[in-house]
Amino acid sequence: MSNPNEEDTVEDLSNPDVVTKYRQAGDITNAALAAVIEKCVPGALIVELCETGDKFMDDAVSKIYNKVKGMSKGIGFPTCVSINHIVGHNSPMSDDKSTITLGDTIKIDLGAQIDGYATVTAHTFVLGEAGPVEATGKAADVMAAAQTAAELALRMLKVGNKNTPITEMFAKVAADYGVNVLQGVLSHNMTRHVIDGEKVVISKADVEHKVEEVEFAPNEVYAIDIVMSTGEGKPLQFTDRPTVYKRQLDETYQLKIKASRQVFNEITKRYPTFPFALRSFGDAKVRFGIKECQQHNLVTQYPVLCEKEGDHVAHVKFTAALMPNGTLKLAGVPHAAQNSEKKLMDPELAALLATSVGNKKKKKKNKKKPAAKAEE
């Protein structure tokens, strides 16, 4: 996984080289998202949109760090395009004929990684004749709620703060906009080769879903994942044929089927730590081979979930770094204003939303000018 020739042992943001790699991955992630959005027109094939994002990321990373042997770089999360009531993780196989249509609520989710340092993002918009248009009605409400929650989370993601207030904020925002926070969505800290670290922000806490309270620390990186719905917020599995998986490093098993061994060897070679789409293997046998791998927990699936047909689902995700001088947003693009008649009512949250976000600039010390020399 790591480069054997690498001399640096510090793998967090205290290492300037790590910060640079995160920034580069973030720039590629944002650019890949823009490339996919540009291709979003009525009638476009969903699989071709996913291929656009994946190819963009692979091409972009191929142009950097070419002199470093053995460096892992590429897709940190495969491009997924999910529409309307489908929640996420929709990254179909090459023969899929599903398209996007005028008025669809479209969610794009993807991420890039350089040397194991990944950034991810998700973006939601309503499709017009030539790309994104302003949302109205319930679609506007749910998109505004997710966007507002994301902006607030970015401001609350500070060294010394804790995860519980963010979860509570999600519920308050959803209530003000008349929507529901989706159950089961988790935000994680990320480290090298790890996109789902042990520190977690849960989207919706209840009797069945709880996480340990944690405090945000310096030099940490987080992917904050927010999904809001006009439905009940209790998603069901949309299809029993998921296409996005991730290798489970702590599991071993001697596979019996030849096709399974071939698939697993390819996974280990190309995607040892990051999620991948089955489509990237380009072989119809991969569906057969992946089954035995999953049955013995060598891989874990990302199920395609959905709300009820007719519901609107909005997904917003960003990656942020807790730098010494403030929180730095690494991946995530600005959202257009939504035509929602509802607004944030909580006065404390409204006040927080009005504050700026970004690195604190160090004050320059006024140096005394040297006294002018007397003329001779």
PANU-628718 format. One record per atom (N, C-alpha, C): x, y, z. Coordinates in steps of 0.02 Angstrom, whole numbers, padded with zeros to 5 digits, always signed. Layout:
N
XYZ
...
# end
This chain:
376
+00041-00060+00000
+00000+00000+00000
+00043+00063+00000
+00090+00067+00047
+00131+00127+00050
+00192+00119+00006
+00223+00173-00009
+00282+00173-00051
+00343+00152-00010
+00376+00096-00028
+00432+00071+00012
+00491+00118+00013
+00495+00163-00037
+00550+00210-00040
+00538+00274-00001
+00479+00280+00027
+00460+00342+00060
+00497+00350+00127
+00527+00407+00137
+00565+00418+00198
+00522+00448+00253
+00472+00488+00235
+00430+00520+00286
+00388+00469+00322
+00386+00474+00388
+00345+00428+00427
+00284+00462+00456
+00282+00528+00456
+00225+00565+00482
+00170+00565+00429
+00112+00537+00446
+00059+00528+00397
-00002+00570+00412
+00006+00624+00451
-00051+00668+00462
-00034+00738+00438
-00078+00785+00452
-00072+00853+00425
-00014+00893+00452
+00021+00867+00503
+00080+00902+00528
+00138+00897+00478
+00130+00852+00429
+00179+00845+00376
+00156+00885+00315
+00193+00937+00294
+00172+00979+00238
+00160+00939+00174
+00198+00885+00164
+00188+00844+00103
+00120+00810+00104
+00097+00791+00163
+00031+00760+00169
-00023+00812+00153
-00015+00872+00178
-00063+00926+00164
-00067+00938+00088
-00010+00939+00055
-00008+00949-00017
-00046+00895-00054
-00036+00833-00033
-00070+00777-00066
-00146+00780-00055
-00166+00799+00005
-00238+00807+00018
-00267+00863-00025
-00230+00918-00030
-00254+00974-00071
-00261+00954-00144
-00211+00918-00170
-00213+00896-00239
-00270+00847-00251
-00280+00802-00205
-00336+00755-00211
-00403+00792-00210
-00407+00843-00167
-00468+00883-00164
-00482+00921-00228
-00429+00949-00258
-00438+00985-00321
-00462+00938-00376
-00434+00878-00378
-00454+00828-00429
-00526+00805-00416
-00543+00794-00353
-00611+00774-00336
-00662+00826-00359
-00649+00889-00344
-00695+00943-00364
-00699+00949-00440
-00642+00943-00474
-00642+00948-00547
-00679+00889-00579
-00671+00830-00550
-00707+00771-00576
-00782+00780-00569
-00803+00807-00511
-00874+00821-00501
-00900+00869-00554
-00862+00922-00567
-00882+00971-00617
-00888+00939-00686
-00842+00893-00701
-00843+00859-00766
-00905+00816-00774
-00927+00784-00720
-00987+00743-00724
-01049+00787-00731
-01052+00841-00692
-01109+00887-00696
-01116+00914-00767
-01061+00929-00799
-01062+00957-00866
-01094+00908-00916
-01088+00843-00903
-01117+00793-00948
-01190+00777-00932
-01216+00807-00879
-01284+00792-00858
-01335+00831-00900
-01363+00798-00949
-01417+00825-00990
-01470+00771-00997
-01532+00790-01009
-01585+00739-01015
-01567+00686-01068
-01575+00623-01049
-01561+00568-01094
-01492+00538-01085
-01448+00569-01045
-01381+00543-01035
-01384+00477-00997
-01343+00429-01017
-01340+00365-00983
-01304+00373-00916
-01332+00345-00864
-01302+00350-00797
-01233+00317-00796
-01226+00260-00829
-01162+00226-00828
-01108+00269-00862
-01126+00306-00914
-01077+00348-00948
-01057+00407-00904
-01103+00432-00863
-01086+00485-00816
-01036+00458-00764
-01048+00397-00740
-01003+00367-00691
-00934+00356-00722
-00933+00333-00784
-00870+00322-00818
-00832+00387-00828
-00869+00442-00840
-00837+00507-00848
-00799+00527-00786
-00831+00520-00728
-00799+00538-00665
-00738+00495-00650
-00745+00429-00659
-00689+00384-00645
-00630+00397-00691
-00644+00407-00755
-00590+00419-00803
-00555+00485-00788
-00594+00536-00770
-00564+00600-00754
-00515+00593-00697
-00535+00558-00644
-00490+00551-00586
-00428+00511-00603
-00436+00455-00640
-00379+00415-00659
-00331+00455-00703
-00358+00492-00751
-00316+00531-00796
-00279+00586-00758
-00314+00619-00711
-00284+00674-00674
-00226+00652-00631
-00234+00596-00595
-00180+00573-00551
-00122+00544-00590
-00135+00523-00652
-00081+00494-00693
-00030+00546-00713
-00047+00610-00706
-00003+00664-00727
+00042+00690-00671
+00035+00663-00611
+00075+00687-00555
+00110+00630-00519
+00165+00647-00486
+00205+00599-00447
+00227+00538-00489
+00242+00549-00552
+00261+00493-00595
+00332+00467-00581
+00372+00507-00546
+00440+00486-00531
+00445+00446-00467
+00388+00441-00431
+00387+00404-00368
+00361+00333-00382
+00404+00284-00374
+00385+00215-00388
+00340+00186-00333
+00289+00150-00354
+00247+00114-00307
+00195+00155-00272
+00187+00219-00291
+00137+00261-00256
+00066+00243-00278
+00023+00233-00229
-00047+00221-00242
-00081+00288-00258
-00118+00289-00313
-00156+00350-00330
-00211+00331-00379
-00267+00366-00373
-00323+00350-00417
-00389+00367-00385
-00436+00321-00391
-00504+00330-00366
-00507+00315-00292
-00531+00364-00253
-00541+00353-00182
-00611+00328-00167
-00658+00346-00210
-00726+00319-00207
-00753+00322-00278
-00779+00267-00306
-00802+00266-00375
-00862+00312-00385
-00867+00340-00444
-00921+00386-00459
-00988+00351-00457
-01035+00379-00419
-01103+00353-00414
-01151+00409-00433
-01202+00392-00472
-01253+00440-00491
-01321+00410-00473
-01355+00440-00425
-01419+00415-00400
-01473+00468-00409
-01531+00447-00431
-01584+00496-00448
-01645+00489-00403
-01677+00547-00392
-01742+00551-00357
-01742+00516-00290
-01781+00462-00283
-01788+00430-00217
-01731+00381-00202
-01686+00369-00249
-01629+00325-00237
-01577+00364-00197
-01555+00335-00142
-01513+00370-00094
-01441+00377-00119
-01411+00322-00141
-01341+00327-00162
-01312+00260-00181
-01247+00260-00197
-01207+00201-00215
-01230+00169-00281
-01262+00208-00323
-01285+00182-00388
-01231+00193-00440
-01194+00141-00456
-01139+00144-00505
-01145+00083-00550
-01189+00086-00599
-01209+00026-00637
-01155-00003-00681
-01167-00065-00704
-01123-00100-00749
-01128-00069-00819
-01081-00086-00862
-01075-00054-00928
-01135-00065-00973
-01171-00120-00963
-01228-00135-01007
-01294-00105-00983
-01292-00066-00929
-01353-00036-00901
-01376+00022-00946
-01441+00026-00958
-01469+00076-01005
-01508+00131-00969
-01501+00136-00903
-01538+00187-00865
-01512+00256-00884
-01559+00304-00888
-01541+00373-00907
-01568+00422-00855
-01544+00483-00860
-01572+00537-00819
-01621+00577-00862
-01672+00605-00830
-01724+00640-00868
-01736+00709-00838
-01768+00751-00878
-01783+00819-00857
-01822+00820-00792
-01799+00860-00744
-01833+00866-00679
-01809+00817-00626
-01764+00772-00644
-01737+00725-00594
-01696+00762-00542
-01700+00737-00480
-01654+00759-00427
-01594+00713-00430
-01536+00741-00447
-01477+00700-00461
-01425+00708-00406
-01399+00652-00383
-01347+00651-00332
-01284+00619-00360
-01228+00655-00357
-01164+00630-00381
-01117+00623-00322
-01085+00565-00317
-01042+00549-00260
-00977+00519-00288
-00919+00547-00269
-00855+00521-00294
-00797+00545-00251
-00738+00520-00265
-00679+00543-00228
-00614+00518-00259
-00560+00556-00250
-00495+00538-00275
-00446+00528-00218
-00391+00491-00231
-00340+00481-00179
-00271+00484-00210
-00225+00513-00172
-00155+00517-00192
-00112+00492-00135
-00075+00438-00148
-00032+00408-00097
-00072+00386-00036
-00135+00367-00048
-00177+00343+00007
-00214+00397+00044
-00204+00460+00025
-00239+00517+00057
-00299+00536+00013
-00358+00522+00038
-00419+00528-00003
-00461+00588+00017
-00496+00615-00033
-00548+00665-00021
-00611+00642-00058
-00669+00654-00030
-00732+00633-00060
-00782+00690-00058
-00830+00688-00103
-00882+00739-00103
-00946+00710-00133
-01002+00742-00117
-01067+00725-00148
-01104+00790-00159
-01142+00793-00213
-01176+00854-00234
-01244+00835-00262
-01294+00877-00249
-01363+00864-00272
-01390+00925-00310
-01425+00912-00364
-01457+00965-00402
-01516+00937-00442
-01559+00983-00465
-01615+00964-00508
-01595+00976-00580
-01611+00929-00624
-01589+00932-00694
-01637+00972-00737
-01608+01022-00772
-01646+01060-00821
-01627+01038-00891
-01645+01078-00941
-01631+01060-01011
-01557+01057-01026
-01518+01098-00992
-01446+01101-01007
-01404+01099-00944
-01427+01063-00893
-01390+01058-00831
-01430+01077-00771
-01397+01094-00715
-01433+01109-00653
-01477+01171-00658
-01536+01167-00626
-01582+01224-00621
-01604+01232-00549
-01634+01289-00534
-01657+01302-00467
-01714+01255-00449
-01711+01225-00390
-01763+01179-00368
-01821+01217-00338
-01880+01186-00339
-01940+01215-00309
-01976+01162-00268
-02023+01183-00228
-02064+01136-00191
-02025+01094-00141
-02046+01031-00135
-02014+00986-00087
-01941+00973-00104
-01926+00971-00169
-01856+00960-00189
-01812+01017-00163
-01838+01078-00167
-01800+01136-00142
-01792+01132-00066
-01845+01110-00031
-01841+01105+00042
-01787+01057+00064
-01786+00998+00033
-01739+00947+00056
-01668+00965+00036
-01659+00997-00022
-01592+01017-00042
-01567+01074+00002
-01610+01122+00017
-01591+01177+00061
-01572+01151+00131
-01609+01102+00155
-01595+01073+00220
-01526+01040+00222
-01511+01000+00171
-01447+00966+00169
-01389+01015+00161
-01399+01066+00120
-01347+01116+00109
-01335+01157+00172
-01389+01176+00206
-01383+01215+00268
-01347+01174+00322
-01366+01110+00327
-01334+01067+00377
-01259+01059+00362
-01241+01057+00298
-01171+01050+00279
-01132+01113+00298
-01161+01171+00285
-01127+01234+00302
-01118+01240+00378
-01167+01220+00415
-01162+01223+00488
-01111+01172+00513
-01111+01112+00485
-01063+01060+00506
-00992+01084+00494
-00981+01118+00439
-00914+01143+00424
-00891+01193+00477
-00937+01233+00503
-00921+01282+00554
-00913+01250+00623
-00946+01193+00634
-00942+01158+00698
-00884+01109+00702
-00855+01094+00644
-00800+01046+00641
-00735+01082+00659
-00724+01090+00724
-00666+01126+00749
-00632+01086+00804
-00568+01097+00810
-00529+01064+00863
-00560+01080+00931
-00573+01028+00970
-00602+01037+01037
-00677+01027+01038
-00711+01035+00981
-00783+01022+00978
-00795+00947+00975
-00858+00927+00986
-00876+00856+00987
-00927+00839+00934
-00936+00774+00923
-00981+00751+00870
-01055+00757+00887
-01072+00750+00951
-01143+00749+00971
-01181+00812+00950
-01154+00873+00961
-01191+00933+00939
-01204+00935+00864
-01161+00905+00824
-01173+00904+00751
-01234+00860+00736
-01237+00803+00768
-01295+00759+00758
-01360+00794+00780
-01357+00829+00836
-01416+00866+00859
-01435+00922+00811
-01384+00954+00782
-01397+01007+00732
-01433+00980+00671
-01413+00921+00648
-01446+00891+00590
-01521+00885+00601
-01540+00863+00661
-01611+00853+00677
-01648+00920+00678
-01617+00972+00706
-01649+01038+00709
-01660+01067+00639
-01609+01061+00597
-01614+01087+00529
-01669+01050+00490
-01670+00984+00496
-01720+00945+00461
-01791+00965+00483
-01800+00976+00547
-01866+00995+00573
-01888+01063+00545
-01841+01110+00541
-01858+01177+00516
-01879+01175+00442
-01849+01129+00404
-01865+01125+00333
-01919+01072+00317
-01946+01040+00369
-02000+00992+00359
-01979+00928+00324
-01916+00906+00336
-01891+00845+00305
-01862+00800+00359
-01835+00742+00339
-01806+00696+00387
-01733+00681+00372
-01694+00673+00425
-01625+00650+00417
-01627+00575+00403
-01588+00552+00356
-01589+00481+00339
-01552+00441+00392
-01582+00386+00414
-01551+00342+00463
-01491+00305+00433
-01443+00290+00476
-01388+00246+00456
-01330+00280+00420
-01333+00345+00409
-01279+00380+00375
-01226+00400+00426
-01164+00382+00413
-01109+00396+00459
-01056+00438+00425
-01029+00486+00462
-00971+00525+00439
-00911+00501+00479
-00854+00495+00445
-00794+00466+00477
-00734+00513+00472
-00688+00504+00519
-00622+00532+00508
-00585+00488+00458
-00538+00517+00421
-00502+00480+00370
-00427+00487+00383
-00392+00431+00374
-00319+00431+00379
-00291+00398+00316
-00227+00390+00313
-00198+00361+00253
-00225+00291+00239
-00252+00282+00179
-00282+00219+00156
-00346+00200+00194
-00372+00245+00234
-00433+00230+00273
-00484+00286+00263
-00542+00269+00235
-00594+00320+00227
-00649+00314+00279
-00647+00262+00320
-00698+00252+00371
-00665+00240+00438
-00635+00292+00466
-00599+00287+00529
-00645+00276+00589
-00616+00270+00648
-00653+00252+00708
-00693+00309+00738
-00673+00371+00724
-00711+00428+00749
-00770+00441+00702
-00830+00444+00731
-00891+00445+00690
-00939+00500+00712
-00970+00531+00662
-01028+00575+00674
-01088+00539+00645
-01136+00522+00686
-01195+00487+00661
-01247+00538+00639
-01281+00523+00585
-01330+00570+00558
-01392+00577+00602
-01414+00520+00629
-01476+00519+00667
-01469+00469+00724
-01467+00492+00784
-01459+00449+00842
-01527+00427+00869
-01534+00364+00883
-01594+00338+00915
-01575+00276+00956
-01625+00239+00979
-01612+00182+01022
-01568+00130+00987
-01580+00120+00922
-01545+00069+00885
-01479+00093+00856
-01472+00158+00847
-01413+00186+00814
-01379+00237+00860
-01322+00218+00887
-01284+00262+00931
-01210+00255+00917
-01173+00308+00931
-01100+00305+00925
-01070+00338+00987
-01007+00324+00999
-00972+00352+01056
-00958+00426+01044
-00965+00466+01097
-00949+00537+01090
-00873+00545+01086
-00852+00585+01036
-00781+00596+01026
-00767+00670+01017
-00705+00688+01028
-00684+00758+01020
-00638+00764+00959
-00649+00816+00920
-00608+00827+00861
-00539+00852+00881
-00488+00824+00851
-00419+00839+00870
-00381+00872+00813
-00325+00906+00829
-00285+00938+00776
-00259+00887+00725
-00252+00909+00664
-00223+00870+00609
-00266+00811+00587
-00330+00812+00603
-00376+00760+00580
-00411+00782+00516
-00432+00733+00476
-00470+00745+00415
-00536+00707+00421
-00591+00741+00403
-00657+00710+00408
-00695+00716+00342
-00734+00664+00327
-00782+00667+00273
-00851+00672+00305
-00883+00729+00298
-00948+00740+00329
-01003+00724+00277
-01044+00676+00293
-01093+00647+00247
-01164+00662+00272
-01203+00698+00231
-01270+00719+00252
-01320+00698+00199
-01372+00662+00221
-01426+00642+00176
-01493+00660+00208
-01532+00700+00174
-01598+00720+00197
-01651+00693+00148
-01712+00682+00174
-01765+00653+00133
-01833+00683+00149
-01875+00689+00098
-01944+00709+00110
-01986+00650+00133
-01956+00590+00131
-01990+00530+00154
-01979+00518+00228
-01984+00456+00249
-01980+00439+00320
-01908+00438+00346
-01860+00437+00301
-01790+00434+00323
-01769+00365+00344
-01806+00313+00322
-01790+00244+00338
-01783+00205+00272
-01724+00208+00241
-01715+00180+00175
-01718+00104+00172
-01739+00079+00115
-01741+00007+00101
-01692-00007+00045
-01674-00072+00038
-01627-00090-00015
-01663-00086-00083
-01634-00049-00129
-01665-00038-00195
-01656-00097-00241
-01597-00129-00237
-01583-00186-00280
-01539-00235-00242
-01545-00299-00257
-01504-00349-00224
-01439-00361-00262
-01424-00317-00310
-01363-00324-00349
-01319-00261-00343
-01289-00251-00285
-01245-00193-00277
-01184-00199-00321
-01154-00144-00338
-01096-00144-00382
-01034-00110-00352
-01041-00082-00292
-00985-00049-00260
-00965-00090-00198
-00900-00105-00193
-00874-00147-00139
-00809-00118-00113
-00787-00146-00055
-00722-00128-00027
-00691-00189+00005
-00626-00197-00005
-00588-00253+00024
-00587-00247+00100
-00599-00303+00134
-00594-00307+00207
-00525-00335+00225
-00481-00292+00249
-00412-00311+00260
-00402-00360+00318
-00449-00361+00365
-00440-00404+00424
-00470-00473+00415
-00493-00490+00353
-00524-00555+00341
-00482-00595+00292
-00476-00661+00305
-00441-00706+00259
-00483-00768+00247
-00476-00796+00188
-00512-00858+00171
-00483-00885+00106
-00476-00952+00102
-00451-00984+00042
-00510-00997-00005
-00517-00955-00056
-00574-00961-00101
-00570-01026-00141
-00628-01056-00153
-00632-01121-00187
-00641-01115-00262
-00676-01063-00285
-00694-01056-00355
-00640-01016-00391
-00620-01040-00450
-00566-01007-00488
-00584-00935-00505
-00645-00923-00528
-00667-00855-00546
-00663-00809-00486
-00679-00834-00428
-00676-00794-00366
-00604-00775-00350
-00559-00824-00357
-00488-00810-00344
-00461-00758-00392
-00481-00762-00455
-00457-00714-00505
-00481-00644-00488
-00545-00638-00470
-00574-00573-00453
-00539-00545-00391
-00530-00587-00340
-00501-00564-00277
-00428-00543-00287
-00391-00579-00328
-00322-00560-00342
-00319-00492-00376
-00366-00479-00421
-00369-00415-00455
-00388-00359-00407
-00434-00374-00362
-00453-00325-00311
-00393-00306-00268
-00358-00357-00244
-00300-00346-00201
-00246-00305-00236
-00239-00316-00301
-00188-00281-00340
-00208-00208-00353
-00271-00197-00373
-00292-00131-00396
-00326-00088-00343
-00363-00121-00297
-00401-00084-00247
-00392-00116-00178
-00332-00116-00151
-00320-00150-00087
-00354-00117-00028
-00367-00051-00032
-00394-00016+00027
-00454+00028+00012
-00465+00047-00051
-00519+00093-00067
-00577+00058-00103
-00637+00086-00097
-00695+00057-00132
-00686+00057-00208
-00721+00012-00241
-00716+00005-00313
-00784-00014-00342
-00793+00000-00406
-00853-00020-00442
-00838-00082-00483
-00882-00131-00483
-00872-00192-00521
-00861-00177-00595
-00891-00124-00618
-00886-00105-00689
-00813-00096-00710
-00770-00076-00665
-00701-00062-00682
-00662-00124-00702
-00689-00184-00688
-00655-00246-00706
-00670-00267-00778
-00724-00240-00806
-00740-00252-00876
-00753-00324-00895
-00773-00365-00849
-00785-00436-00863
-00850-00458-00831
-00893-00488-00871
-00959-00510-00846
-00952-00561-00790
-00895-00598-00788
-00885-00650-00738
-00875-00621-00668
-00862-00555-00664
-00847-00525-00600
-00906-00531-00552
-00967-00528-00578
-01026-00535-00535
-01028-00604-00503
-01008-00654-00540
-01006-00722-00513
-00950-00728-00462
-00892-00702-00479
-00834-00709-00435
-00839-00671-00370
-00874-00614-00371
-00879-00572-00311
-00922-00604-00257
-00967-00649-00277
-01014-00679-00229
-00978-00718-00175
-00932-00761-00195
-00897-00801-00145
-00854-00756-00100
-00825-00704-00130
-00785-00656-00090
-00828-00624-00036
-00889-00606-00054
-00934-00574-00006
-00959-00624+00046
-00974-00684+00025
-00999-00735+00071
-00951-00748+00128
-00886-00739+00114
-00836-00753+00166
-00803-00689+00191
-00840-00634+00183
-00822-00569+00212
-00754-00542+00189
-00731-00563+00130
-00670-00535+00103
-00682-00466+00075
-00743-00451+00057
-00763-00385+00034
-00829-00367+00069
-00841-00302+00074
-00904-00278+00101
-00938-00237+00047
-01004-00241+00043
-01040-00206-00010
-01068-00140+00015
-01077-00095-00033
-01112-00032-00021
-01181-00038-00054
-01232-00055-00015
-01297-00067-00045
-01328-00005-00076
-01366-00015-00129
-01403+00040-00161
-01469+00044-00123
-01479+00099-00086
-01538+00108-00044
-01586+00158-00076
-01648+00157-00054
-01697+00203-00081
-01751+00219-00030
-01784+00276-00040
-01845+00292-00004
-01904+00271-00049
-01965+00290-00032
-02022+00272-00074
-02021+00314-00137
-02046+00284-00191
-02049+00321-00254
-02092+00383-00246
-02067+00438-00270
-02101+00502-00261
-02069+00545-00208
-02030+00515-00164
-01992+00553-00114
-01932+00586-00147
-01909+00640-00117
-01849+00674-00141
-01794+00664-00089
-01734+00647-00113
-01676+00636-00070
-01619+00682-00092
-01589+00717-00044
-01531+00760-00059
-01470+00734-00021
-01414+00734-00055
-01351+00709-00027
-01297+00761-00035
-01267+00781+00021
-01211+00828+00021
-01155+00798+00062
-01094+00800+00034
-01036+00774+00070
-00976+00818+00055
-00936+00830+00106
-00875+00868+00096
-00819+00839+00139
-00757+00854+00120
-00699+00833+00158
-00665+00895+00186
-00648+00892+00250
-00617+00950+00283
-00559+00929+00327
-00509+00973+00332
-00449+00959+00371
-00446+01007+00430
-00430+00981+00489
-00424+01022+00549
-00352+01046+00555
-00338+01103+00524
-00271+01131+00521
-00257+01172+00585
-00194+01187+00599
-00177+01227+00659
-00210+01296+00659
-00221+01324+00600
-00250+01392+00598
-00322+01392+00575
-00357+01336+00580
-00428+01334+00563
-00446+01274+00521
-00510+01268+00506
-00535+01212+00467
-00531+01228+00392
-00502+01183+00355
-00492+01192+00283
-00536+01143+00245
-00580+01169+00202
-00622+01127+00160
-00581+01103+00101
-00571+01038+00095
-00530+01009+00043
-00570+00991-00019
-00630+00964-00009
-00672+00942-00066
-00744+00959-00051
-00779+00982-00102
-00848+01004-00095
-00857+01071-00130
-00905+01075-00175
-00913+01136-00215
-00973+01176-00189
-00975+01241-00203
-01031+01283-00181
-01097+01260-00211
-01150+01271-00174
-01218+01252-00196
-01257+01314-00216
-01297+01308-00268
-01340+01362-00288
-01396+01371-00237
-01420+01431-00228
-01476+01444-00183
-01539+01408-00208
-01578+01382-00161
-01639+01345-00179
-01701+01387-00165
-01751+01378-00206
-01813+01416-00200
-01860+01384-00149
-01837+01381-00087
-01876+01352-00033
-01910+01407+00007
-01973+01397+00024
-02009+01445+00065
-01993+01438+00139
-01958+01385+00156
-01940+01372+00226
-01870+01397+00240
-01856+01408+00304
-01789+01433+00322
-01770+01408+00392
-01708+01419+00407
-01681+01400+00472
-01710+01445+00526
-01742+01416+00577
-01776+01455+00628
-01737+01460+00693
-01694+01412+00707
-01656+01412+00770
-01609+01472+00771
-01617+01517+00819
-01576+01579+00819
-01502+01567+00827
-01482+01519+00868
-01411+01505+00878
-01379+01477+00814
-01415+01432+00781
-01389+01404+00720
-01388+01456+00664
-01439+01499+00663
-01441+01553+00613
-01381+01600+00622
-01365+01614+00684
-01308+01658+00699
-01243+01624+00678
-01238+01559+00690
-01178+01522+00671
-01171+01521+00595
-01226+01511+00561
-01225+01508+00487
-01202+01574+00457
-01214+01629+00492
-01194+01695+00467
-01120+01709+00475
-01085+01667+00512
-01013+01678+00522
-00974+01652+00462
-00914+01678+00453
-00872+01657+00398
-00835+01593+00418
-00810+01558+00368
-00772+01497+00381
-00708+01501+00341
-00654+01476+00371
-00590+01478+00337
-00534+01483+00386
-00475+01482+00360
-00415+01486+00403
-00407+01555+00434
-00386+01555+00495
-00373+01618+00529
-00306+01646+00505
-00307+01708+00487
-00245+01739+00464
-00205+01764+00524
-00142+01748+00522
-00099+01771+00577
-00087+01846+00571
-00091+01879+00627
-00079+01951+00627
-00005+01965+00616
+00008+02011+00572
+00077+02030+00560
+00101+02078+00614
+00160+02064+00638
+00189+02107+00689
+00218+02169+00655
+00203+02226+00685
+00230+02288+00657
+00303+02296+00677
+00345+02293+00626
+00416+02301+00639
+00435+02375+00636
+00474+02396+00685
+00496+02465+00686
+00547+02477+00630
+00536+02530+00594
+00582+02547+00541
+00646+02573+00571
+00703+02554+00542
+00767+02580+00569
+00772+02655+00560
+00802+02687+00608
+00808+02759+00605
+00850+02780+00546
+00828+02832+00513
+00865+02855+00454
+00933+02881+00474
+00982+02866+00432
+01050+02889+00447
+01055+02965+00433
+01092+02998+00476
+01102+03069+00466
+01144+03082+00403
+01126+03133+00366
+01163+03148+00306
+01232+03174+00324
+01280+03151+00286
+01349+03172+00300
+01363+03239+00266
# end
